[in-house]
């Protein structure tokens, strides 16, 4: 009787274990189905790739347009600064259209022309303005305030370079490494040191030099005390 009960309990426990294993396996399958990635069709992936490519092209185009606009603004600013640095257009036009100086004539011809000009200048001074208006003189001479002189940049740079070269030459000759320039005190002190009758340096021999140094030191001391606001004893 006891053996039969034992067999029934063992069979029932085996059935329960198999049922539990079946349930666990089914739950595992369900969870694996939930974890699987969603299916994506070819059309969806193609549309996504085209959309990404379109966004990249639009971004590159926007950056290119931005750089182009930046270069254009920089060029406009450069042109405006260049116009500000130049003289006004009317002054440059007057300088270009101004008549050149008359060449001097040789000998008696120049003297005769000067005499004729002096004689006719007194007679025709009154009607000179009317004659200019009658002839239709269009060149208006504009008087500029102040003194102006025009020089090419090449001439100015060459003059500056020549001046700088001359200054460098003088500096090298007077204060270069081979000049051996020194003060009188140093020269006399060196002679006293190297001579046959050796003696002290000049600053120790000359008593006046010491008094000047003491006075200068006392002056500097007073200035320092005044700056430090310390009452002198």
C-alpha positions in Angstrom: 0.0 0.0 0.0 2.8 2.4 0.9 4.6 1.6 -2.3 1.5 2.5 -4.4 1.2 5.8 -2.6 4.8 6.6 -3.2 4.5 5.8 -6.9 1.4 8.0 -7.2 3.1 10.9 -5.5 6.2 10.5 -7.7 4.2 10.4 -10.9 2.2 13.5 -9.9 5.4 15.4 -9.0 6.8 14.5 -12.4 3.7 15.8 -14.2 4.0 19.1 -12.3 7.6 19.5 -13.2 7.0 18.8 -16.8 4.1 21.3 -16.8 6.3 24.0 -15.2 9.0 23.4 -17.7 6.5 23.7 -20.6 5.2 27.0 -19.2 8.8 28.4 -18.7 9.7 27.4 -22.3 6.6 29.1 -23.6 7.4 32.3 -21.6 10.9 32.3 -23.0 9.6 32.0 -26.5 7.2 34.9 -25.9 9.9 37.1 -24.5 12.3 36.3 -27.4 9.5 37.3 -29.8 9.1 40.6 -28.0 12.9 41.3 -28.0 13.2 40.7 -31.8 13.8 43.9 -33.9 10.9 45.3 -35.9 10.9 44.4 -39.5 11.8 47.3 -41.8 10.9 47.2 -45.5 13.2 48.1 -48.3 11.1 51.1 -49.3 11.3 52.5 -45.8 15.1 52.1 -45.6 15.5 53.7 -49.1 13.3 56.6 -48.1 15.3 57.1 -44.9 18.6 57.1 -46.8 17.3 59.6 -49.4 16.1 61.8 -46.6 19.4 61.8 -44.9 21.3 62.5 -48.1 18.9 65.4 -48.9 19.5 66.9 -45.4 23.3 66.6 -45.9 23.1 68.3 -49.3 21.0 71.1 -47.9 23.4 71.6 -45.0 26.4 71.8 -47.3 24.5 74.3 -49.5 23.7 76.5 -46.6 27.3 76.5 -45.5 28.5 77.4 -49.0 26.0 80.2 -49.3 27.0 81.5 -45.8 30.7 81.6 -46.8 29.9 83.2 -50.1 27.9 86.0 -48.4 30.7 86.5 -45.9 33.3 86.9 -48.7 31.0 89.3 -50.5 30.6 91.5 -47.4 34.3 91.5 -46.8 35.0 92.6 -50.3 32.5 95.4 -50.0 34.1 96.6 -46.8 37.5 96.5 -48.4 36.3 98.5 -51.4 34.7 101.1 -49.1 37.9 101.5 -47.0 39.9 101.8 -50.2 37.6 104.6 -51.4 37.8 106.4 -48.1 41.7 106.4 -48.2 41.7 108.0 -51.7 41.3 111.7 -52.5 37.9 112.8 -53.8 37.2 112.1 -57.5 36.8 115.7 -58.5 40.3 116.6 -57.1 41.9 113.7 -58.9 40.2 114.7 -62.1 41.4 118.3 -61.8 45.0 117.0 -61.1 44.8 114.8 -64.2 43.4 117.6 -66.5 45.6 120.4 -65.2 47.8 122.0 -67.9 51.4 121.1 -67.9 54.0 123.8 -67.3 55.3 125.6 -70.4 58.8 124.8 -71.4 61.4 127.6 -71.3 62.3 129.0 -74.7 66.0 129.6 -75.5 67.7 133.0 -76.0 66.0 136.1 -77.4 62.8 134.3 -78.3 62.0 133.8 -74.6 62.8 137.5 -73.8 60.6 138.8 -76.6 57.7 136.6 -75.5 58.1 137.8 -71.9 58.0 141.5 -73.1 54.9 140.9 -75.2 53.2 139.1 -72.3 54.0 142.0 -69.9 52.6 144.6 -72.3 49.5 142.7 -73.3 48.9 141.7 -69.6 48.2 145.3 -68.5 45.9 146.0 -71.5 43.9 142.9 -71.3 43.6 142.4 -67.6 40.2 144.1 -67.5 38.6 142.0 -70.2 40.2 138.7 -69.3 37.2 137.3 -67.5 34.9 138.3 -70.3 37.1 136.7 -72.9 37.2 133.5 -70.9 33.4 133.4 -70.8 33.2 134.2 -74.5 35.6 131.4 -75.5 33.6 128.9 -73.3 36.4 128.2 -70.9 35.3 125.1 -69.0 38.2 124.3 -66.8 37.2 125.5 -63.4 40.2 126.0 -61.2 39.5 125.0 -57.6 41.5 126.5 -54.8 42.3 124.0 -52.1 42.8 124.9 -48.5 46.3 124.2 -47.2 49.4 123.0 -49.0 49.2 119.7 -50.9 52.0 117.8 -52.5 51.8 114.7 -54.6 54.4 112.0 -54.5 54.5 108.5 -55.8 54.7 105.7 -53.3 57.8 104.3 -55.1 59.7 107.6 -54.7 58.8 107.9 -51.1 59.8 104.3 -50.3 63.2 104.7 -52.1 63.9 108.0 -50.3 63.1 106.3 -46.9 65.3 103.3 -47.7 68.2 105.5 -48.6 67.8 107.5 -45.4 67.6 104.4 -43.4 70.7 102.9 -45.1 72.7 106.1 -44.3 71.6 106.0 -40.6 72.5 102.4 -40.3 76.0 103.1 -41.8 76.6 106.0 -39.3 75.4 103.9 -36.4 77.7 101.0 -37.4 80.7 103.2 -37.8 80.3 105.1 -34.5 78.8 102.5 -32.2 79.6 99.2 -33.9 81.6 96.3 -32.4 84.8 97.6 -34.0 84.5 101.2 -32.8 86.0 100.6 -29.3 84.3 103.7 -27.9 84.8 104.5 -24.2 84.6 107.3 -21.7 87.4 109.5 -20.6 87.4 108.1 -17.0 87.6 104.5 -18.2 90.5 105.4 -20.6 92.5 107.2 -18.0 91.8 104.5 -15.4 93.1 101.9 -17.9 96.2 103.9 -18.5 96.9 104.2 -14.8 96.4 100.5 -14.5 98.7 99.5 -17.4 101.4 102.2 -17.0 104.8 101.8 -15.5 103.8 103.8 -12.4 100.6 102.1 -11.5 98.1 104.2 -9.6 94.4 104.1 -8.6 91.6 104.7 -10.9 90.6 108.2 -11.9 87.4 108.3 -9.9 89.5 107.7 -6.7 92.2 110.2 -7.6 89.8 113.0 -8.6 88.2 114.2 -5.4 85.6 116.2 -7.2 84.2 113.1 -8.8 83.5 111.6 -5.3 81.7 114.7 -4.0 79.5 114.7 -7.1 78.6 111.1 -6.5 77.9 111.7 -2.8 75.6 114.7 -3.6 73.8 112.6 -6.2 73.4 109.7 -3.7 72.1 112.1 -1.1 69.6 113.6 -3.5 68.3 110.1 -4.5 68.0 109.2 -0.8 65.9 112.3 -0.1 63.7 111.5 -3.1 63.2 107.9 -1.9 62.3 109.1 1.7 59.8 111.5 0.2 58.2 108.8 -1.8 58.1 106.4 1.2 56.7 109.3 3.3 59.2 108.5 6.1 60.2 111.5 8.3 63.9 112.2 8.1 65.8 112.0 11.4 
